[in-house]
Amino acid sequence: MCIRLKGTVNMKRVTATLGALVMTAGAAAAGGIDRSGQSVGVIFETGNYAEFSVGRVMPDVSGVAVPALGGFPSGNMALDFTQLGGAIKFKLGENLDAAIIFDQPFGADASYPLVPGYFARGTTAELTTNDVTGVLKYRLPSNISVYAGVRYEVMDAQASIPFAGGYTVSGARDGGVGYLIGAAYEKPEIALRVALTYNSEVKHSLATTEFGAPSPETAINSPQSVNLEFQTGVAANTLVFGSVRWVDWTSFVISPAVYSTVVSPGNPLVSYASDTVTYTLGVGRKLNEHWSVAASLGYEKPTGDSSSNLAPADGKRSVTLAAIYATGNMKITGGVTYVDVGDTFTELGGATAANFTGNQAVGVGVKVGFSF
């Protein structure tokens, strides 16, 4: 957290660092398969700036089958995963800034262990996305700025579901283009900023293989979303920050042709009945010239809907602790997040198959930023 104070609040650069760190350390169990949060906070950094982040998320998600399916425990079905991010931002003129951002906004890593008796044992699923986004921001009079960008996203996916007749599917890597638009209001003298960003969906058409044989391409659209991010100084050396994120999960469907017509007629492989809204609220505090700390809370209301056996979670609560060390033109941020994964149930053939309760995840992350 690189903060230069001259007797007044001057924490403008704090939340770009903290917000990204919160997502890097806590990218677990968000709605659907949300991971990075798609923040464009780097565009508000001062001058020229570059950063790189890496996080490691360690979920522990398990359930118990209903008595009709034997009542066996599933074991931990959620694999650990690494989350990468990076960005470079340039000041092009007095009122014009540009940034290039890399993130991995959506993903899934499921693998049911081969425990005795559990109906979904041996089931695996993986979905990956890698995005590069270019953003331009123009500052208007009256502390208002507008920004827009183009996003290129690469997606691939595969799954193996032994309990569905030995079903396997693989979707080859495909690229798609989307966009973002946004506006912000800033009042630097009190470190106030409110930014609203719309992220469009990105359309994909993956060449698909089912049961080891070619089948028609599968359309998958990564969901549209809206981010509201805010910060304000509340006292000398103290900043409050937060965000609200809505994601249109009801439009996210994976429905390979053979699966939806032969294996489970009329049903997609993955779908969601409700959208999600995720809230974050935190406070940052400068301790001395080099060290600052922050804490934040996260909440996502459960929908009450059944969950896919490939992603059994509904809602979450989280807490993140972070520390930032600044020296010269470099700042190093480290953080840890604990996530209380919301209880849920899964279905098989329209009936409850398993109950998932008492689950959690821990995420750790580090980010290094340079001003130049």
Phi, psi and omega in degrees: 000099184271102185237124176251114182251140175231057177084354179227170177296128177211070187243035186303326187269002187291307191287335173301319177288310184293317181300315179295322180293318178303316179289322180295315182284331188245026183282069180213139170064022173285173184305142180058235179240034181292136181228307189271335184085349174055040178287144174246026183303334182299334182294345179264001175297152181278135175066213178267140189203146176220150181210157174219138180227151175217136178228155176231125182246132185236088180279155172226096187234118180215159180219181179228129180294151177293157181307325181297337177254019174103342179069022183277149175282151184275335194076169182292117184257000183254121181279148170297150177213158179253138181242124181247150177204157178193158180199155171224134185233137181236142170268112185269340181188184183301325184237007186235129178229156178220151178213149170241126187237133171248131173209174180235082194289329184226144180189160177211140177218094181245139177203102179285127180293161182276060178278150182295134167092329186291133189297330184259015182301140180084356179286135178226153176204142179215135172223133180231146172225145173226124186240142169237125184236132173254131185230137171242135179236133178239127181270122178266171173298168176064033172066019179256140174229151176236149181213157180206159182200169177241136183241133172247126185235136175248131182229144167214160185203151175203155180206153174223122187232089183301324184286353175257054177067028181073027185295135173226147179212144177221127177250118184292158182301135180219143178254145178216163184241137174224191182211168172221151173221151181195171177213152182218152172239131182231144172225087190303328185295340174239018178057032181271132172209133173233124183231133179241125185231132172254127175251124181285165170290159174239123185270133178233154173223102188267127171299127194238141172238127178235137184053031177081003181238149179299143175221175181302154178299148181253123177278127175225123178250117173295143195283152171287159182205163175228130177245129169246114181241139183215159175203154173198144172287138181243345177193169177303129178070012185229135183226136171255137181217162179183182180201156171230128183232124174253135178232133185275071184288338181294343178267357182267113183223135171242112186223077177300147190301310183292320180300312187279351179246333185243307185291311180220079187308129177083358183243136174283161176291318179222134173200164180229139183273343184221151170281171179232149172234125182245132183246141174225137177219130183212175178221137177243147183218127175278127180268318179201192185298333184250332190245138171222156180227163179205156174219146178214155176243145177234148180212137173224118184294133175297146179273335184084358179281160172292156179249155173294146174297343179272348181207070186277088176204147180215103182079173179194162167227141184214159173223135181235135173241134184221152175226144182231129177248124181242133175210128182058232180262014183241145172224136182241125182243133175230147182202163177222141180233137170249130182241125171270105185284130183295141178294150179202180175223153177247165182235157174215118182065029178085358179242155179300131182254321183204155176245131181246114183223157173066031184264164186205170174209150176235132178236142174233148182208156175219143180222135178242127180236147180229133169263141182213000000 
